[in-house]
Structures are given as C-alpha cells and as structure tokens.
Amino acid sequence: MNPEERNFPWEGQGCVSAGGLPVSVGRGPRVAAYRWLGDPVAVGVARRVLRRHLAQWDLAGLAESAELVLSELATNAQRHACASADRWFETWFERLPGDGVRIEVHDPETTRPAQQQPSPDAETGRGLRLVDVLTHGRWGVRDSGPAGKVVWAECADAGDLADVTIWPETR
C-alpha cells in the first residue's frame, strides 16, 4: 500500500489501548502498527517494540539510529499532540526493500513540526535536526485525512553514530 494513501487503521475497528500499552492494529510480514495512549512511558515501550521488529526483519544493525529517530518523533507527538490523558498517537514500522525501515508517527494534531535553531543552552529544540542527520534527510510530514498528521522517517544504513555531528562547533 502506498504510504500516502493510508488512513488511520483504527477507524471503525473499535481499537482501544489501556494503561499506555500498545494495541496492535495492523501487522504483516513487512508492517506493524501500534496505537499508544499519550503517556510518556509509551515512548520507551515503543522503542523496545521497534527493536523487536528490527531483529525479526534481520535489521538489528539499524536499531540504535532507528530507536533515536522513533524516540524523537514519538516524544514530539506525546508532548504536543497528547496533552490530555485520553489522547493517543500511533506508530507504524515498515520494512523497506533492501535494508531499511520506515518509521511513521501518526497523531491527531494538525500543527506540523519544524526544525528549530535553539540557543546553545536551550534544553529542547534539537530533535528534528537529529532526525534529519540520522536519516540523511529522508523524513517529512504529511496530512492524514480530515484530522491529524503523519511524521515519517526512513533509516537505511546504520553508519557509525560516533562520527555524527549534529551542530557544527562554534568558536
């Protein structure tokens, strides 16, 4: 299925989530989708679920960078779109042809995220820059039906995270 044509898969299916635990709403040999309550604990659990799928797909070498990408995208959804306890976000993991994974985070908020230029002492604002570097620019945002958005990213080569430079040094 073309990712641009996807609707929210829980529509009309009566899916529910309890206690921040995932409820699988779609699964196949190449795709897994989960719905999460907006609890901050859900982000860590989602990372562990992604790591399990990467191992099953023989993509364990992508785990470190893919988990960082998912963590940034899911944390943004949890913080900005899930302000109340009954709000949710959803993750889709899709094994791409070759050796890659597409990570999507669906949420009900229509405001699109944008990269920021935080001050050196700012505690937030670096997440999308990190996503951009780790995915080599393969990420984006699209609308999702009448409400919400999807932030997606593709991780395709593990690389060496020790050599990643997020911000150029300033002197």
C-alpha positions as CSV (number, residue, x, y, z in Angstrom):
1,M,0.0,0.0,0.0
2,N,1.3,3.4,-0.8
3,P,2.0,5.2,2.5
4,E,0.5,8.4,1.1
5,E,-2.9,6.6,0.7
6,R,-3.1,5.2,4.3
7,N,-6.0,6.2,6.5
8,F,-5.8,5.8,10.3
9,P,-6.2,2.0,10.5
10,W,-8.2,2.0,13.8
11,E,-11.1,3.9,12.1
12,G,-14.3,1.7,12.5
13,Q,-12.4,-1.1,14.2
14,G,-13.1,-0.1,17.9
15,C,-9.5,-0.4,18.9
16,V,-8.6,0.6,22.4
17,S,-5.5,1.0,24.4
18,A,-5.2,0.6,28.2
19,G,-2.5,1.8,30.5
20,G,-0.3,3.1,27.8
21,L,0.3,-0.4,26.4
22,P,0.3,-0.9,22.7
23,V,-2.6,-2.5,20.9
24,S,-1.6,-3.9,17.5
25,V,-3.8,-2.5,14.9
26,G,-2.1,-4.0,11.9
27,R,0.6,-6.5,11.2
28,G,2.0,-8.3,8.3
29,P,5.4,-9.7,7.3
30,R,6.6,-6.1,6.5
31,V,4.4,-3.8,8.5
32,A,3.5,-3.4,12.2
33,A,1.3,-0.7,13.6
34,Y,0.5,0.2,17.2
35,R,-1.7,2.7,18.9
36,W,-0.5,4.3,22.2
37,L,-2.0,6.4,24.9
38,G,-0.2,9.7,25.3
39,D,1.7,8.6,28.4
40,P,5.4,9.3,28.4
41,V,6.1,5.7,29.3
42,A,4.7,4.7,25.9
43,V,7.7,6.2,24.1
44,G,10.2,3.8,25.8
45,V,7.9,0.8,25.2
46,A,7.6,1.8,21.5
47,R,11.4,1.8,21.2
48,R,11.5,-1.7,22.6
49,V,8.8,-2.9,20.2
50,L,10.7,-1.4,17.3
51,R,13.9,-3.1,18.4
52,R,12.0,-6.5,18.4
53,H,10.7,-5.9,14.9
54,L,14.1,-4.9,13.6
55,A,15.5,-8.1,14.9
56,Q,12.8,-10.2,13.3
57,W,13.4,-8.4,10.0
58,D,17.2,-9.0,10.2
59,L,17.8,-5.3,10.6
60,A,19.2,-5.2,14.1
61,G,22.1,-3.1,12.8
62,L,19.7,-0.2,12.4
63,A,18.4,-0.4,16.0
64,E,20.5,2.4,17.5
65,S,19.7,5.0,15.0
66,A,16.1,3.9,14.4
67,E,15.3,4.0,18.1
68,L,16.7,7.5,18.4
69,V,14.6,8.6,15.4
70,L,11.5,6.9,16.8
71,S,12.1,8.4,20.3
72,E,12.3,12.0,18.9
73,L,9.2,11.6,16.7
74,A,7.1,9.8,19.4
75,T,8.2,12.3,22.1
76,N,7.1,15.2,19.9
77,A,3.7,13.5,19.4
78,Q,3.4,12.7,23.1
79,R,4.3,16.2,24.2
80,H,2.5,18.3,21.7
81,A,-0.5,16.2,20.5
82,C,-1.3,14.2,23.6
83,A,-1.8,16.9,26.2
84,S,-4.7,15.1,27.8
85,A,-4.6,11.5,29.1
86,D,-7.2,10.3,26.6
87,R,-5.2,11.4,23.5
88,W,-3.2,8.9,21.5
89,F,-0.5,8.5,18.9
90,E,0.2,5.7,16.6
91,T,3.5,4.1,15.3
92,W,3.9,2.3,12.0
93,F,7.1,0.3,11.3
94,E,7.6,-0.9,7.7
95,R,10.4,-3.0,6.4
96,L,11.6,-1.4,3.2
97,P,13.0,-3.3,0.2
98,G,16.7,-3.7,0.8
99,D,18.0,-3.0,4.3
100,G,15.8,-0.2,5.6
101,V,12.8,0.7,7.8
102,R,10.2,3.4,7.5
103,I,9.0,4.8,10.9
104,E,5.8,6.7,11.0
105,V,4.2,8.5,13.9
106,H,0.5,9.4,13.5
107,D,-1.2,11.9,15.8
108,P,-4.4,13.9,15.9
109,E,-2.8,17.3,15.9
110,T,-2.6,19.3,12.6
111,T,0.3,21.6,13.6
112,R,3.4,20.5,11.7
113,P,6.7,20.3,13.4
114,A,9.6,22.4,12.1
115,Q,13.3,22.3,12.7
116,Q,14.5,25.0,15.1
117,Q,17.7,26.8,15.7
118,P,18.0,26.6,19.5
119,S,20.4,28.6,21.6
120,P,23.4,26.6,22.8
121,D,22.0,26.4,26.4
122,A,18.4,25.5,25.3
123,E,17.2,22.2,26.7
124,T,14.8,21.4,23.7
125,G,14.6,22.1,20.0
126,R,17.2,19.7,18.6
127,G,15.1,16.6,17.9
128,L,14.2,17.2,14.2
129,R,17.8,18.1,13.4
130,L,18.9,14.8,14.9
131,V,16.3,13.0,12.8
132,D,17.5,14.8,9.7
133,V,21.1,13.8,10.3
134,L,20.3,10.2,11.2
135,T,18.1,9.7,8.2
136,H,20.3,11.6,5.7
137,G,17.3,14.0,5.1
138,R,14.8,11.1,4.5
139,W,12.0,12.4,6.6
140,G,8.9,14.5,6.2
141,V,5.4,15.4,7.3
142,R,2.0,14.8,5.6
143,D,-1.6,15.4,6.5
144,S,-3.6,12.4,7.5
145,G,-7.2,12.6,6.4
146,P,-9.5,15.2,7.9
147,A,-7.6,15.4,11.2
148,G,-4.0,14.8,12.2
149,K,-0.7,14.3,10.6
150,V,2.0,11.7,10.0
151,V,5.7,12.4,10.6
152,W,7.8,9.8,8.8
153,A,11.4,8.9,8.6
154,E,13.5,6.3,6.8
155,C,16.6,4.7,8.3
156,A,18.6,2.7,5.7
157,D,22.2,2.4,6.9
158,A,23.4,2.0,10.4
159,G,26.5,4.1,10.0
160,D,28.7,5.0,12.9
161,L,26.9,7.3,15.3
162,A,30.2,8.2,16.9
163,D,31.0,10.2,13.8
164,V,27.7,12.1,13.6
165,T,27.9,15.9,14.1
166,I,24.6,17.4,14.9
167,W,25.7,21.0,15.4
168,P,28.9,22.5,13.9
169,E,31.2,23.7,16.5
170,T,31.1,27.5,17.2
171,R,34.1,29.3,18.4
